[in-house]
């Protein structure tokens, strides 16, 4: 087996249910993974929309997910630090935690959930932005897994 990410909320390439968008409850979907590579010390997730009119829009940043974890449950609290030690960053809605799909009306947008297996825990303060997270992850990525959904208004 290889490092893989999946969700019971929607099929890979399928439509993100309204519940997980700004038109619904705006809660994070459940995500599960398996087979993180040997040497994984922590995991990080970046969720984004590359089809946004102003360029890639960041919907969720979370890092220092414990290496032994295999799930992010539905509705992860929108707080800086979780009980398991994971930290969340600021999304492009200028809020902490998950911000669901909220595209302008028109064609469907793609929403990528990218999970990274890292060879270190990141010394990065909660609330950090995407650029800071990517700099902290630089040279620490062992493997990446991805799941994608679409949404249109």
VOBA-648467 format. One record per residue: residue in one letter; y, z, x of N, C-alpha, C, O in turn; residue number from 1. Coordinates in nm, 2 decimals. Atoms other than C-alpha are relative to their C-alpha. Example, Ala and Ser with C-alpha at 12.3 -4.5 7.8 and 13.67 -1.06 7.14 Angstrom:
<pts>
[pt A, [-0.12, 0.00, 0.09], [-0.45, 0.78, 1.23], [0.12, 0.00, 0.09], [0.12, 0.07, 0.19], 1]
[pt S, [-0.11, 0.00, -0.09], [-0.11, 0.71, 1.37], [0.11, 0.08, -0.08], [0.22, 0.09, -0.03], 2]
</pts>
This chain:
<pts>
[pt X, [-0.12, 0.00, 0.08], [0.00, 0.00, 0.00], [0.12, 0.00, 0.09], [0.12, 0.04, 0.21], 1]
[pt X, [-0.13, 0.00, -0.07], [0.36, -0.04, 0.10], [0.10, 0.08, -0.08], [0.08, 0.10, -0.20], 2]
[pt X, [-0.11, -0.07, 0.06], [0.68, 0.15, 0.02], [0.05, -0.08, -0.12], [0.09, -0.19, -0.11], 3]
[pt X, [-0.04, 0.07, 0.12], [0.76, 0.06, -0.34], [0.07, 0.10, -0.10], [0.04, 0.22, -0.11], 4]
[pt X, [-0.08, -0.07, 0.09], [1.01, 0.17, -0.60], [-0.03, -0.05, -0.14], [-0.04, -0.18, -0.15], 5]
[pt X, [0.02, 0.05, 0.14], [0.96, 0.15, -0.98], [0.07, 0.09, -0.10], [0.11, 0.20, -0.06], 6]
[pt X, [-0.06, -0.08, 0.11], [1.10, 0.27, -1.31], [-0.08, -0.02, -0.13], [-0.12, -0.13, -0.16], 7]
[pt X, [0.06, 0.01, 0.13], [0.94, 0.35, -1.64], [0.10, -0.04, -0.11], [0.06, -0.07, -0.22], 8]
[pt X, [-0.11, 0.02, 0.10], [1.28, 0.29, -1.81], [0.01, -0.15, -0.03], [0.05, -0.19, -0.14], 9]
[pt X, [-0.02, 0.14, 0.03], [1.28, -0.09, -1.77], [-0.08, -0.08, 0.11], [-0.11, -0.02, 0.22], 10]
[pt X, [0.07, 0.08, -0.09], [1.08, -0.37, -1.60], [0.08, -0.05, 0.11], [0.20, -0.07, 0.09], 11]
[pt X, [-0.08, 0.06, -0.11], [1.18, -0.50, -1.26], [0.05, -0.14, -0.05], [-0.03, -0.23, -0.08], 12]
[pt X, [-0.06, 0.13, 0.05], [1.42, -0.79, -1.35], [0.03, 0.00, -0.15], [0.08, -0.09, -0.20], 13]
[pt X, [-0.02, -0.01, 0.14], [1.43, -0.67, -1.71], [0.13, 0.06, -0.04], [0.21, 0.10, 0.05], 14]
[pt X, [-0.13, -0.05, 0.04], [1.72, -0.55, -1.92], [0.00, 0.16, 0.00], [-0.10, 0.22, -0.04], 15]
[pt X, [-0.02, -0.14, 0.00], [1.85, -0.20, -1.86], [0.03, 0.05, -0.14], [0.12, 0.00, -0.20], 16]
[pt X, [-0.03, -0.05, 0.13], [1.83, -0.01, -2.19], [0.14, 0.07, -0.01], [0.19, 0.13, 0.08], 17]
[pt X, [-0.13, -0.05, 0.03], [2.16, 0.09, -2.35], [0.02, 0.15, 0.04], [0.13, 0.19, 0.09], 18]
[pt X, [0.00, -0.14, -0.03], [2.08, 0.46, -2.30], [0.05, 0.03, 0.14], [0.11, 0.13, 0.17], 19]
[pt X, [-0.04, -0.02, -0.14], [2.14, 0.42, -1.92], [0.13, -0.06, 0.04], [0.16, -0.08, 0.16], 20]
[pt X, [-0.12, 0.07, -0.02], [2.47, 0.24, -1.96], [0.12, 0.08, -0.05], [0.10, 0.18, -0.12], 21]
[pt X, [-0.12, -0.06, 0.05], [2.83, 0.33, -2.04], [0.01, -0.02, -0.15], [0.09, 0.05, -0.21], 22]
[pt X, [0.00, 0.02, 0.14], [2.76, 0.21, -2.39], [-0.10, 0.09, -0.07], [-0.10, 0.10, -0.19], 23]
[pt X, [0.10, -0.10, 0.05], [2.49, 0.48, -2.43], [0.03, 0.13, 0.05], [0.15, 0.17, 0.07], 24]
[pt X, [-0.02, -0.13, -0.05], [2.43, 0.82, -2.29], [0.04, 0.01, 0.14], [0.08, 0.11, 0.19], 25]
[pt X, [-0.04, 0.01, -0.14], [2.51, 0.70, -1.94], [-0.07, 0.10, 0.09], [-0.01, 0.16, 0.18], 26]
[pt X, [0.08, -0.08, -0.08], [2.23, 0.89, -1.78], [-0.09, -0.09, 0.10], [-0.11, -0.20, 0.06], 27]
[pt X, [0.07, 0.07, -0.09], [2.03, 0.79, -1.48], [-0.15, -0.03, -0.05], [-0.20, 0.06, -0.11], 28]
[pt X, [0.14, 0.03, 0.04], [1.69, 0.62, -1.54], [-0.10, 0.08, 0.10], [-0.06, 0.10, 0.21], 29]
[pt X, [0.10, -0.06, -0.09], [1.37, 0.79, -1.40], [-0.04, -0.11, 0.10], [-0.06, -0.23, 0.06], 30]
[pt X, [0.05, 0.09, -0.10], [1.27, 0.63, -1.07], [-0.12, 0.07, 0.07], [-0.11, 0.19, 0.10], 31]
[pt X, [0.11, -0.05, -0.07], [0.94, 0.68, -0.89], [-0.03, -0.09, 0.12], [0.00, -0.21, 0.12], 32]
[pt X, [0.04, 0.08, -0.12], [0.81, 0.56, -0.55], [-0.12, 0.06, 0.06], [-0.17, 0.17, 0.03], 33]
[pt X, [0.12, -0.04, -0.07], [0.51, 0.58, -0.33], [0.00, -0.06, 0.14], [0.07, -0.15, 0.17], 34]
[pt X, [0.03, 0.05, -0.13], [0.40, 0.53, 0.03], [0.12, -0.01, 0.09], [0.14, -0.12, 0.16], 35]
[pt X, [-0.11, -0.01, -0.10], [0.71, 0.63, 0.22], [-0.07, -0.01, 0.14], [-0.17, 0.05, 0.16], 36]
[pt X, [0.07, 0.02, -0.13], [0.63, 0.53, 0.58], [0.00, 0.14, 0.08], [0.07, 0.23, 0.06], 37]
[pt X, [0.01, -0.11, -0.09], [0.52, 0.78, 0.84], [0.13, 0.02, 0.07], [0.19, -0.07, 0.11], 38]
[pt X, [-0.13, -0.03, -0.07], [0.81, 0.96, 1.00], [0.12, 0.02, -0.09], [0.23, 0.05, -0.04], 39]
[pt X, [-0.11, -0.02, 0.09], [1.02, 0.97, 0.69], [0.04, 0.15, -0.01], [-0.04, 0.24, -0.03], 40]
[pt X, [-0.06, -0.14, 0.00], [1.25, 1.28, 0.70], [0.08, 0.02, -0.13], [0.10, 0.13, -0.17], 41]
[pt X, [-0.08, -0.01, 0.13], [1.46, 1.20, 0.39], [0.01, -0.14, -0.06], [-0.03, -0.24, 0.00], 42]
[pt X, [-0.01, 0.13, 0.07], [1.53, 0.93, 0.14], [0.15, -0.01, -0.05], [0.21, 0.10, -0.08], 43]
[pt X, [-0.13, 0.02, 0.05], [1.86, 0.78, 0.02], [-0.01, -0.12, -0.10], [-0.09, -0.21, -0.09], 44]
[pt X, [0.00, 0.11, 0.10], [1.94, 0.56, -0.28], [0.14, -0.04, -0.02], [0.24, 0.03, -0.03], 45]
[pt X, [-0.13, 0.06, 0.03], [2.22, 0.32, -0.34], [-0.03, -0.09, -0.12], [-0.12, -0.18, -0.12], 46]
[pt X, [0.01, 0.09, 0.12], [2.26, 0.16, -0.69], [0.13, -0.08, -0.01], [0.24, -0.02, -0.01], 47]
[pt X, [-0.12, 0.08, 0.01], [2.50, -0.13, -0.72], [-0.01, -0.12, -0.08], [-0.12, -0.16, -0.12], 48]
[pt X, [-0.01, 0.12, 0.08], [2.61, -0.44, -0.91], [0.08, -0.10, 0.09], [0.20, -0.09, 0.11], 49]
[pt X, [-0.07, 0.10, -0.08], [2.68, -0.74, -0.68], [0.07, -0.10, -0.08], [0.14, -0.19, -0.02], 50]
[pt X, [-0.06, 0.10, 0.09], [2.80, -0.94, -0.98], [0.14, 0.04, -0.05], [0.20, -0.03, -0.13], 51]
[pt X, [-0.13, -0.05, 0.06], [3.11, -0.73, -1.05], [0.12, -0.09, 0.05], [0.11, -0.15, 0.15], 52]
[pt X, [-0.11, 0.09, -0.03], [3.44, -0.93, -1.06], [0.07, 0.03, 0.13], [0.12, -0.06, 0.19], 53]
[pt X, [-0.08, -0.04, -0.12], [3.60, -0.73, -0.77], [-0.09, 0.01, 0.12], [-0.05, 0.06, 0.22], 54]
[pt X, [0.10, -0.02, -0.11], [3.29, -0.75, -0.55], [-0.10, 0.11, -0.04], [-0.09, 0.16, -0.14], 55]
[pt X, [0.11, -0.10, 0.03], [2.99, -0.52, -0.53], [0.06, 0.13, -0.04], [0.14, 0.19, 0.03], 56]
[pt X, [-0.05, -0.12, 0.06], [3.04, -0.22, -0.75], [-0.11, 0.11, 0.02], [-0.23, 0.09, -0.02], 57]
[pt X, [0.09, -0.11, -0.02], [2.87, 0.11, -0.65], [-0.01, 0.09, -0.12], [0.09, 0.14, -0.16], 58]
[pt X, [0.02, -0.08, 0.12], [2.71, 0.29, -0.94], [-0.06, 0.14, 0.04], [-0.05, 0.23, -0.04], 59]
[pt X, [0.06, -0.12, -0.03], [2.52, 0.57, -0.76], [-0.03, 0.01, 0.15], [-0.08, -0.09, 0.21], 60]
[pt X, [0.04, -0.03, -0.14], [2.48, 0.73, -0.41], [-0.06, 0.13, 0.00], [-0.01, 0.23, -0.05], 61]
[pt X, [0.07, -0.13, -0.01], [2.23, 1.00, -0.34], [-0.08, 0.00, 0.13], [-0.15, -0.10, 0.16], 62]
[pt X, [0.06, -0.01, -0.13], [2.09, 1.11, 0.00], [-0.06, 0.14, 0.02], [-0.04, 0.23, -0.06], 63]
[pt X, [0.07, -0.12, -0.03], [1.88, 1.38, 0.16], [-0.10, 0.04, -0.11], [-0.12, 0.16, -0.13], 64]
[pt X, [0.11, -0.02, 0.09], [1.62, 1.34, -0.11], [-0.12, 0.04, 0.09], [-0.15, -0.03, 0.19], 65]
[pt X, [0.11, -0.05, -0.09], [1.32, 1.54, 0.04], [-0.10, -0.11, 0.02], [-0.14, -0.18, -0.07], 66]
[pt X, [0.10, 0.10, -0.04], [1.07, 1.32, 0.22], [-0.13, 0.01, -0.09], [-0.19, -0.10, -0.11], 67]
[pt X, [0.13, -0.02, 0.08], [0.78, 1.46, 0.01], [0.02, -0.04, -0.15], [-0.07, -0.05, -0.22], 68]
[pt X, [-0.03, 0.04, 0.14], [0.96, 1.37, -0.32], [-0.06, -0.14, -0.03], [-0.06, -0.22, 0.05], 69]
[pt X, [0.05, 0.13, 0.04], [0.82, 1.08, -0.52], [0.07, -0.04, -0.14], [0.03, -0.14, -0.20], 70]
[pt X, [-0.06, 0.03, 0.12], [1.05, 1.09, -0.82], [0.15, 0.05, -0.01], [0.18, 0.15, 0.05], 71]
[pt X, [-0.13, -0.05, 0.05], [1.41, 1.11, -0.94], [-0.01, 0.00, -0.15], [-0.03, -0.11, -0.21], 72]
[pt X, [0.02, -0.01, 0.14], [1.38, 1.23, -1.30], [0.12, -0.07, -0.08], [0.23, -0.09, -0.02], 73]
[pt X, [-0.11, 0.05, 0.09], [1.58, 1.08, -1.59], [0.11, 0.10, -0.01], [0.08, 0.22, -0.01], 74]
[pt X, [-0.11, -0.09, 0.02], [1.92, 1.23, -1.62], [0.03, 0.09, 0.12], [0.06, 0.21, 0.09], 75]
[pt X, [-0.04, -0.09, -0.11], [1.99, 1.36, -1.27], [0.14, 0.05, -0.02], [0.23, -0.03, -0.05], 76]
[pt X, [-0.13, -0.06, 0.02], [2.28, 1.60, -1.30], [0.11, -0.06, 0.08], [0.09, -0.10, 0.20], 77]
[pt X, [-0.11, 0.06, -0.07], [2.62, 1.46, -1.20], [0.08, 0.10, 0.07], [0.19, 0.13, 0.04], 78]
[pt X, [-0.06, -0.11, -0.09], [2.69, 1.73, -0.94], [-0.02, -0.04, 0.14], [-0.11, -0.12, 0.18], 79]
[pt X, [0.00, 0.04, -0.14], [2.75, 1.71, -0.57], [-0.14, 0.03, 0.07], [-0.19, -0.05, 0.14], 80]
[pt X, [0.12, -0.04, -0.07], [2.44, 1.90, -0.45], [-0.11, 0.05, -0.10], [-0.08, 0.12, -0.19], 81]
[pt X, [0.11, -0.04, 0.09], [2.10, 1.93, -0.63], [-0.08, 0.11, 0.06], [-0.08, 0.14, 0.18], 82]
[pt X, [0.09, -0.11, -0.04], [1.85, 2.21, -0.61], [-0.09, -0.03, 0.11], [-0.13, 0.06, 0.19], 83]
[pt X, [0.09, 0.04, -0.10], [1.62, 2.01, -0.39], [0.07, -0.03, 0.14], [0.00, -0.07, 0.23], 84]
[pt X, [-0.07, 0.03, -0.12], [1.89, 1.97, -0.12], [0.07, -0.14, 0.01], [0.14, -0.16, 0.10], 85]
[pt X, [-0.07, 0.14, 0.00], [1.99, 1.61, -0.21], [0.14, 0.02, -0.03], [0.19, 0.11, -0.10], 86]
[pt X, [-0.15, 0.00, 0.02], [2.36, 1.53, -0.21], [0.03, -0.13, -0.07], [-0.03, -0.23, -0.04], 87]
[pt X, [-0.05, 0.12, 0.07], [2.54, 1.28, -0.43], [0.14, -0.03, 0.04], [0.22, 0.06, 0.08], 88]
[pt X, [-0.13, 0.05, -0.04], [2.84, 1.07, -0.34], [0.08, -0.05, -0.12], [0.04, -0.05, -0.23], 89]
[pt X, [-0.09, 0.06, 0.10], [3.13, 0.92, -0.52], [-0.03, -0.14, -0.03], [-0.05, -0.22, 0.06], 90]
[pt X, [0.03, 0.14, 0.03], [3.07, 0.60, -0.71], [0.14, -0.07, -0.02], [0.24, -0.01, 0.00], 91]
[pt X, [-0.13, 0.07, 0.01], [3.33, 0.33, -0.78], [0.07, 0.03, -0.13], [0.18, -0.03, -0.16], 92]
[pt X, [-0.07, -0.05, 0.12], [3.41, 0.49, -1.12], [0.08, 0.13, 0.04], [0.15, 0.19, -0.04], 93]
[pt X, [-0.07, -0.12, -0.06], [3.56, 0.77, -0.89], [-0.06, 0.13, -0.06], [0.02, 0.23, -0.08], 94]
[pt X, [0.07, -0.12, 0.04], [3.30, 1.02, -1.01], [-0.12, 0.02, 0.09], [-0.17, -0.07, 0.16], 95]
[pt X, [0.12, -0.03, -0.08], [3.01, 1.20, -0.85], [-0.12, -0.03, -0.09], [-0.13, -0.02, -0.21], 96]
[pt X, [0.12, 0.03, 0.07], [2.66, 1.09, -0.94], [-0.01, -0.14, -0.06], [0.06, -0.23, -0.02], 97]
[pt X, [0.03, 0.13, 0.07], [2.53, 0.81, -1.16], [0.10, -0.04, -0.09], [0.15, 0.04, -0.18], 98]
[pt X, [-0.09, 0.07, 0.10], [2.76, 0.58, -1.34], [-0.07, -0.13, -0.04], [-0.09, -0.22, 0.04], 99]
[pt X, [0.09, 0.11, 0.04], [2.56, 0.33, -1.55], [0.07, -0.13, -0.01], [0.20, -0.14, 0.00], 100]
[pt X, [-0.06, 0.13, 0.01], [2.61, -0.04, -1.60], [0.11, 0.00, -0.11], [0.10, 0.06, -0.21], 101]
[pt X, [-0.11, 0.00, 0.09], [2.94, -0.11, -1.77], [0.08, -0.13, 0.03], [0.20, -0.13, 0.06], 102]
[pt X, [-0.07, 0.12, -0.04], [3.02, -0.48, -1.70], [0.10, -0.05, -0.11], [0.09, -0.01, -0.22], 103]
[pt X, [-0.08, 0.07, 0.10], [3.29, -0.69, -1.87], [-0.09, -0.09, -0.08], [-0.19, -0.12, -0.04], 104]
[pt X, [0.08, 0.09, 0.09], [3.17, -0.90, -2.16], [-0.02, -0.13, 0.07], [0.07, -0.18, 0.15], 105]
[pt X, [0.03, 0.13, -0.06], [3.01, -1.23, -2.06], [-0.14, 0.00, 0.05], [-0.23, 0.05, -0.01], 106]
[pt X, [0.14, 0.02, -0.06], [2.71, -1.31, -1.84], [-0.06, 0.13, 0.04], [0.01, 0.22, 0.08], 107]
[pt X, [0.07, -0.13, -0.05], [2.45, -1.05, -1.75], [0.03, 0.02, 0.15], [0.05, -0.07, 0.23], 108]
[pt X, [-0.01, -0.05, -0.14], [2.50, -0.85, -1.43], [-0.13, 0.05, 0.05], [-0.21, 0.10, -0.04], 109]
[pt X, [0.12, -0.05, -0.06], [2.23, -0.75, -1.19], [0.03, 0.14, 0.06], [0.13, 0.16, 0.12], 110]
[pt X, [-0.01, -0.13, -0.05], [2.18, -0.38, -1.11], [-0.11, 0.03, 0.10], [-0.23, 0.04, 0.05], 111]
[pt X, [0.10, -0.03, -0.10], [2.00, -0.30, -0.79], [-0.01, 0.15, 0.04], [0.09, 0.21, 0.07], 112]
[pt X, [0.03, -0.14, -0.04], [1.84, 0.04, -0.71], [-0.07, -0.02, 0.13], [-0.19, -0.06, 0.13], 113]
[pt X, [0.06, 0.02, -0.13], [1.77, 0.04, -0.34], [-0.03, 0.14, 0.07], [0.06, 0.22, 0.09], 114]
[pt X, [0.05, -0.13, -0.06], [1.57, 0.33, -0.19], [-0.03, -0.02, 0.15], [-0.10, -0.12, 0.18], 115]
[pt X, [0.01, 0.01, -0.14], [1.58, 0.39, 0.18], [-0.08, 0.12, 0.06], [-0.05, 0.23, 0.03], 116]
[pt X, [0.07, -0.11, -0.08], [1.32, 0.59, 0.39], [0.07, 0.01, 0.13], [0.09, -0.09, 0.20], 117]
[pt X, [-0.08, -0.03, -0.12], [1.51, 0.75, 0.67], [-0.08, 0.09, 0.10], [-0.16, 0.17, 0.06], 118]
[pt X, [0.07, -0.08, -0.10], [1.39, 0.90, 1.00], [0.08, 0.13, 0.03], [0.05, 0.19, 0.13], 119]
[pt X, [-0.08, -0.12, -0.02], [1.65, 1.18, 0.97], [0.06, 0.05, -0.13], [0.06, -0.03, -0.23], 120]
[pt X, [-0.08, -0.05, 0.11], [1.83, 1.40, 0.72], [0.15, -0.03, 0.05], [0.18, -0.03, 0.16], 121]
[pt X, [-0.13, 0.05, -0.03], [2.19, 1.29, 0.70], [0.10, 0.12, 0.00], [0.11, 0.20, -0.09], 122]
[pt X, [-0.11, -0.10, 0.00], [2.48, 1.52, 0.81], [0.12, -0.06, -0.06], [0.22, -0.10, 0.01], 123]
[pt X, [-0.10, 0.06, 0.08], [2.70, 1.39, 0.54], [0.04, 0.09, -0.12], [-0.05, 0.13, -0.19], 124]
[pt X, [-0.04, -0.09, 0.11], [2.91, 1.60, 0.30], [-0.02, -0.07, -0.14], [0.00, -0.19, -0.15], 125]
[pt X, [0.01, 0.05, 0.13], [2.85, 1.56, -0.07], [0.14, -0.05, -0.04], [0.24, -0.01, 0.01], 126]
[pt X, [-0.12, 0.06, 0.04], [3.11, 1.34, -0.24], [0.04, -0.12, 0.09], [0.14, -0.19, 0.06], 127]
[pt X, [-0.03, 0.11, -0.09], [3.11, 1.09, 0.05], [-0.01, -0.14, -0.08], [-0.08, -0.15, -0.18], 128]
[pt X, [0.00, 0.13, 0.06], [3.16, 0.72, -0.03], [-0.11, -0.09, 0.06], [-0.18, -0.05, 0.15], 129]
[pt X, [0.10, 0.09, -0.04], [2.94, 0.42, 0.02], [0.01, -0.03, 0.15], [-0.09, -0.04, 0.22], 130]
[pt X, [-0.01, 0.04, -0.14], [3.08, 0.32, 0.36], [-0.04, 0.11, 0.09], [-0.11, 0.09, 0.19], 131]
[pt X, [0.04, -0.11, -0.08], [3.03, 0.67, 0.49], [-0.15, 0.02, 0.00], [-0.21, 0.04, 0.11], 132]
[pt X, [0.15, 0.00, 0.01], [2.67, 0.67, 0.37], [-0.06, -0.10, 0.08], [-0.16, -0.08, 0.15], 133]
[pt X, [0.06, 0.11, -0.08], [2.59, 0.34, 0.52], [0.02, 0.02, 0.15], [-0.07, -0.01, 0.22], 134]
[pt X, [-0.02, -0.03, -0.14], [2.74, 0.44, 0.85], [-0.10, 0.11, 0.05], [-0.16, 0.10, 0.15], 135]
[pt X, [0.09, -0.11, -0.03], [2.53, 0.76, 0.84], [-0.14, -0.04, 0.01], [-0.22, 0.01, 0.09], 136]
[pt X, [0.13, 0.05, 0.01], [2.22, 0.57, 0.76], [-0.03, -0.10, 0.12], [-0.15, -0.13, 0.15], 137]
[pt X, [0.01, 0.10, -0.10], [2.28, 0.31, 1.04], [-0.10, 0.05, 0.11], [-0.09, 0.16, 0.16], 138]
[pt X, [0.10, -0.02, -0.10], [1.98, 0.30, 1.28], [-0.10, 0.11, -0.04], [-0.18, 0.16, 0.05], 139]
[pt X, [0.10, -0.10, 0.04], [1.78, 0.55, 1.07], [-0.09, -0.05, -0.11], [-0.18, 0.02, -0.15], 140]
[pt X, [0.08, 0.05, 0.11], [1.63, 0.32, 0.81], [-0.14, -0.05, 0.05], [-0.15, -0.13, 0.14], 141]
[pt X, [0.13, 0.03, -0.03], [1.25, 0.30, 0.84], [-0.05, -0.11, -0.09], [-0.13, -0.20, -0.05], 142]
[pt X, [0.05, 0.09, 0.10], [1.19, 0.10, 0.52], [0.09, 0.00, -0.12], [0.16, 0.10, -0.14], 143]
[pt X, [-0.08, 0.01, 0.12], [1.36, -0.01, 0.20], [-0.09, -0.05, -0.12], [-0.17, -0.14, -0.10], 144]
[pt X, [0.06, 0.04, 0.13], [1.23, -0.05, -0.16], [0.10, -0.03, -0.10], [0.21, 0.03, -0.10], 145]
[pt X, [-0.10, 0.04, 0.09], [1.41, -0.21, -0.45], [-0.05, -0.02, -0.14], [-0.17, -0.06, -0.16], 146]
[pt X, [0.03, 0.03, 0.14], [1.41, -0.23, -0.83], [0.13, -0.05, -0.06], [0.24, 0.00, -0.03], 147]
[pt X, [-0.12, 0.07, 0.05], [1.65, -0.45, -1.03], [-0.01, -0.01, -0.15], [-0.11, -0.05, -0.21], 148]
[pt X, [-0.01, 0.03, 0.14], [1.76, -0.46, -1.39], [0.13, -0.07, -0.03], [0.22, -0.08, 0.05], 149]
[pt X, [-0.11, 0.08, 0.05], [2.01, -0.66, -1.59], [0.07, 0.06, -0.12], [0.00, 0.14, -0.19], 150]
[pt X, [-0.07, -0.05, 0.12], [2.27, -0.57, -1.85], [0.12, -0.09, -0.03], [0.19, -0.14, 0.06], 151]
[pt X, [-0.12, 0.08, 0.04], [2.53, -0.77, -2.05], [0.06, 0.07, -0.12], [-0.01, 0.13, -0.20], 152]
[pt X, [-0.07, -0.05, 0.11], [2.79, -0.67, -2.30], [0.05, -0.12, -0.08], [0.12, -0.10, -0.19], 153]
</pts>
